[in-house]
Amino acid sequence: MKKVDSKGKKSASSKNSKRSLETNQSVDDSRQTTVQVVDSLKSTRPEDEVVTYNEIDFELREVTAKGNQVLIGPQRLTRFERARITGARSLQLSLGAPSLIRIPNDVRDSISLAIAELDLKALPISIRRVLPNGIYQDIPIDWMK
């Protein structure tokens, strides 16, 4: 059904109604596709051949160290921890955060400054290392070698 005004042109309401019909049809198509995908994920094997495992529930428990002892993981920062800390601190510095050390003359960018702060252990940051069984330790940067 086309709506035509007195000049013989289609009105805006007919264009919008066509668009809404097309949109509704595409939504129905996507729902059918989703249902088909979910059905295809089901196993075709008999029930007695499918092995399922119960999820293990655990709570996070903190390990407390005596003194400055790192109990979980290596005694040093891993390269991934180092990269994460450097990147986060560099972003803070580039957004205007104050430096925690006196800025050396050879530092020209925020990444170099973040690395210098990390090397001098000036950052008040702790690393949380978590084991798969839920045991974790919060390790301040000062403890790392």
C-alpha positions in Angstrom: 0.0 0.0 0.0 1.5 3.3 -1.2 0.6 6.6 0.2 0.8 9.4 -2.3 0.4 13.1 -1.6 -1.4 15.5 -3.9 1.8 16.0 -6.1 2.1 12.3 -6.8 5.1 11.7 -4.5 5.4 9.1 -1.8 5.0 10.5 1.7 7.6 10.0 4.4 5.3 7.8 6.5 5.2 5.2 3.8 9.0 5.1 3.6 9.3 4.7 7.3 6.7 1.9 7.4 8.6 0.0 4.7 11.8 0.4 6.7 10.1 -0.9 9.9 8.8 -3.9 8.0 12.2 -4.7 6.7 13.7 -4.2 10.2 11.2 -6.6 11.8 11.9 -9.2 9.1 15.6 -9.0 9.7 15.1 -9.3 13.5 13.0 -12.5 12.8 15.7 -13.8 10.5 18.4 -13.3 13.2 16.3 -15.1 15.8 15.9 -18.1 13.5 19.6 -18.1 12.9 20.3 -18.0 16.6 18.0 -20.9 17.2 19.6 -22.9 14.5 23.1 -22.2 15.9 22.0 -23.3 19.4 20.4 -26.4 18.1 23.6 -27.3 16.2 25.7 -27.0 19.4 23.9 -29.8 21.0 25.7 -33.1 21.0 24.5 -35.8 18.7 26.1 -38.5 20.8 24.0 -40.7 23.1 23.5 -39.5 26.7 25.7 -42.3 28.1 28.7 -41.4 26.0 28.7 -37.7 27.0 30.9 -36.9 30.0 30.1 -33.8 32.0 32.0 -32.5 35.0 30.7 -30.6 37.9 32.1 -27.1 38.4 34.4 -26.8 41.4 33.4 -24.0 43.7 36.1 -22.3 45.7 36.6 -19.1 47.6 39.5 -16.7 47.4 41.9 -17.1 50.3 44.8 -14.9 51.0 48.2 -16.3 51.9 50.0 -14.1 54.4 53.8 -14.1 54.3 56.2 -13.7 57.1 58.3 -10.6 56.4 58.9 -9.7 52.8 58.6 -13.1 51.3 57.0 -13.8 47.9 55.2 -17.2 48.2 53.4 -17.4 44.9 55.3 -17.1 41.6 58.8 -15.8 40.9 60.7 -13.4 43.2 60.8 -10.9 40.3 58.2 -9.1 38.3 57.2 -11.2 35.3 57.5 -9.5 31.9 53.7 -9.4 31.7 53.3 -7.7 35.1 56.0 -5.3 34.2 54.3 -4.4 30.9 50.9 -4.0 32.5 52.3 -1.7 35.2 54.3 0.3 32.8 51.4 0.7 30.4 49.0 1.8 33.1 51.4 4.2 34.7 52.4 5.7 31.3 48.7 6.3 30.6 48.3 8.1 33.9 51.3 10.2 33.3 50.1 11.1 29.8 46.8 12.2 31.2 48.5 14.6 33.6 49.2 12.6 36.7 52.2 14.0 38.7 55.5 12.1 38.6 56.5 10.3 41.8 60.3 10.8 41.1 62.4 13.7 40.0 62.3 13.6 36.2 65.7 12.7 34.7 67.0 14.8 31.9 67.1 11.9 29.4 63.4 11.1 29.8 61.3 12.5 26.9 58.1 10.5 27.0 55.7 9.0 29.5 56.8 5.4 28.9 60.4 6.1 29.8 59.2 7.9 32.9 56.9 5.0 33.9 59.8 2.6 33.5 62.1 4.8 35.6 59.5 5.0 38.4 59.1 1.2 38.3 62.8 0.6 38.4 63.2 2.9 41.4 60.2 1.2 43.1 58.5 4.5 43.6 55.0 3.2 42.7 52.6 2.4 45.5 51.3 -0.7 43.7 50.7 -4.3 44.8 50.5 -7.3 42.5 47.9 -9.9 43.1 49.0 -13.4 42.1 46.2 -15.9 42.1 46.5 -19.7 41.9 43.8 -21.9 40.2 42.6 -23.1 43.6 41.7 -19.6 44.8 44.7 -18.9 46.9 46.3 -15.5 46.3 49.0 -13.2 47.6 49.1 -9.4 47.3 52.7 -8.5 46.8 53.9 -4.9 47.1 56.4 -3.7 44.5 59.0 -3.1 47.3 59.3 -6.8 47.9 60.3 -7.6 44.3 64.0 -7.9 43.4 
